[in-house]
Amino acid sequence: MDYKRNIVALALCVALGAFATHAQPSTTTQEEAEAELTAIQKMMRALSSRLGYARSKRDTAEEKLRAAELAIGRAATQSRKIDNGLEEQQRQLEALRRQRDEKTKALVMQRDDLARRIRLSYAMGHRDYLKIFLNQENPSTLARILTYYRYFNQARAEQIEATRLQLEQINVLEEGIDRKTLHLQELKHTKKKAREKLKRLFEQRKTVLTGLTREISQGNQRLARLKQNKDRLEKLITDIQQSSKSRGYHRAFRNLRGNLEWPTVGVIMNDFGAKRGLEEMQWQGVKIAAKAGRPVRAIAIGEVVFADWLRGFGLLLIIDHGDGYMSLYGHNQSLHKQSGELVQPGEVIASVGNSGGNVEEGLYFEIRHQGYPQNPALWCR
C-alpha cells in the first residue's frame, strides 16, 4: 500500500537526516536544521492523512458490508415466509380439488338416480290420473295410488333440486381452485424475484467483502481487528448483564450441563481455547461448519436480549438464560427472533450463514457465565 511505502521513505529520511547531522561539520546552520525538521513534519502529516483516509475507506467498506448482510437477512426471511405460504396454498388447493372430486362423484350418482326416476315417470305417464280414476271402483285403492303419485313427484322434484345445488357447489369449488391456482402462480413469481434479489445481494456482499479483505489482509491488522471484535462483544455482554432482569428459570439451566443439544447440525472446526491459527487470540467459542440456511435452534429456554448485526460477528443473536448464563449465535444468514422474545428449547431462532465478513459458511457459538466464556463441549452432547 502507498502508506507503507511512505513509512519506508520516512524512515530513510530520518536515518539520512541523522547521518547528515553527524557527518556534516558543526557549521550547519540552525536554519538548515529547521528546514529539515519542517520537511520531516510535512511528510509525517501527509502520512497521517493517508492513514486516516485508509481507515475511513475501511470503515465505509464495513458499513456497506453491514448493510448488505442485513439486507440478505431480510431477504432470506422473506423467502422463507414465501415458501411457507406456497406450502399452505398448495395444501388448500389440494383440499379444494378433493372436495370437487367428491362432489362430482355424488353428482354422477344423483344424475343416474334422477334418470331412473324420469324413465319410471315416463313409463307411468301413459296411464294418466283420469284413466286410473275411472277404472278404480274402490275409493281406498284410488286414494293410495294418488298418494303414491304425489310422493313420487315430490321426491323427483327434491332430487332435481339436490342435483342443481351439487352443480352450483362444484362451480363454486372450480372458481376457488382457479383463484388458488392464480395465487400460487403469483407467489411463485414473487419467490423467483426474491431469489433473484437474494442473489444480487450476495454478489454485492462478495464485492464489498473482497475490498474489505484487501484492506485488512496483513496479519497485524487482522489481529488488531480480532481484538477489537473481542472487546466489542465483551462490552455488549457487560451492557446486557447490567440491564438484565432476574429470571425465574436460571436454576434449570445450571443443571443442564452436559445434556444440551448443539444449536445446529455440523462439524466442529476448532477446539475451545485453542489459538486462532498463528495469531495470539484464542477461540472463546466454537465454529460449527454447516450449510447456509440450515436451522439454528435455541439450546435452552431464555429471553432474546440481542438480535442485530455486530462487527466481526455479523448477524448475532444472544439469549439470556438467567443467573449470568448466556448463549451466543453468530455469523447467521437471517434472524428469526427479535430482542425481548421468549424462546423455548429447540425453537428455531436463526439460519446458518457467513455474515460478518466470512467466506466459509457456519455458525459461531458461545456459552458464557458472568461474561466468562465456557467450553460448549462440556455443555452440549
Beta strands, then each sheet from edge to edge (+ up, - down):
strand 1: 267-268
strand 2: 286-289
strand 3: 295-297
strand 4: 302-310
strand 5: 314-322
strand 6: 325-335
strand 7: 342-343
strand 8: 348-352
strand 9: 362-369
strand 10: 372-374
sheet 1: 1+ 2- 9+ 6- 5+ 4- 7+
sheet 2: 1+ 2- 9+ 10-
sheet 3: 1+ 2- 9+ 6- 8+ 3-
end
